[in-house]
C-alpha cells in the first residue's frame, strides 16, 4: 500500500513529500489513517540532526497526530515515532498499538492531534509539578507559546490568579482570551517589575536566560519554579542565595526521559480535561503536507498563535 509522506532524506536539507510504500502491520502494530499531525520544535531539531542523529534515513517525521483505525478516532504519540522509525507526517502510518489513545467525545481530530506535546506538557507542569490550586498566583512566561497558552487556560480553570508574559504585543489579546487577568510584555526587567505587584507563588518558565533569574527574584517564599524549556537561552546566571533563603522549589519537566506509558496516561488525562473544558488549545493554522518546510520557518520566526498542524490528507 502506498501513501504520501514528508520525508527527511538528509539532515539539514528540506523535507520532500514523496509517495512511499507502507508495510503491513506486524504483531502489536496497527495502521492508522492519519488526518492531522502536529508540528513541534523537536521535529525541526530532528530534521537538523540535533535530535535522534542516529535515526534511520530516509524517514518520515512527525511524533504526534490523530487519525482513525477501523473508523474509531485516536490520538497518536510517542514510541520514537518520527525519530527512530517512520512517523506521522503521512496519509497512512504503521504504529505500535500502544501509541494509540482514544479521543473522547466532543474533542475534534484537529485539537487532539496537537495535544501529544503541548497538552501533555501543560497538564503535567501545572497539575503534577507545580500542583497549582485556587490559592496560587501564577506567572506564565512565554504565555503566547504553543504550550504557554494551554498552561494559562488550565491554571485559570483551577481558580488561580494568572498573569502572562509575552515577547510580542500581537500575543497580548490572545493570552487574555485564554484566561489571564493581565499580560505583561518585555524582558526580564519587566518580569521583575510586574512580579513585585503579583507576588507569584508559581512561575512556569520555558525561556531560560535572564528570565529564570527574574522568576527566582519575584517568587514568594516557598514558591515553585517549573522550567520546561530554554527558548531564550540554554544558560544564565542564577541568584543562588535568594533561591535557598526563600526555600524555593525548582522543578524541571523532563518529558524526554519519561516512559511512554506515563506519557500515554497523561495524554488521556489531558484529552479528558479538554473535553470537559478544563483547558483549551488553539490551532493557529492547518497546512498541507507539502508545506512542512514552511511550518518550520514559521516556528523559527515565532509566527504562530497556538499550534501548527499538517493536513496529512492534502
Buried (B, 14 or more C-beta within 10 A) or exposed (E): EEBBBBBBEEBEEEBBBBEBEBEEBEEEBBBBBBBBBBBBBBBBBBBBBEBBEEBEEBBBBBBBBBBBBEEEBBBBBBBBBBBEBBBBBBBBBBBBEBBBBEBBEEBBBBBBBBBBBBBBBBBBBBBBBBEBBEEBBBBBBBBBBBBBBBBBBBBBBBEBBBBBBBBEEEBBEBBBEBBBBBBBBEBBEEBBEBBEEBEBBBBBBBBBBBBBBBBBBBBBEEBBBBBBBBBBEEEBEBBEEEBEEBEBBBBEBEBEEBEBEEBBBBBBBBBEBBBEEBBBBBBBBBBEBBBBBBBBEBBEEBEBBBBBBBBBBE
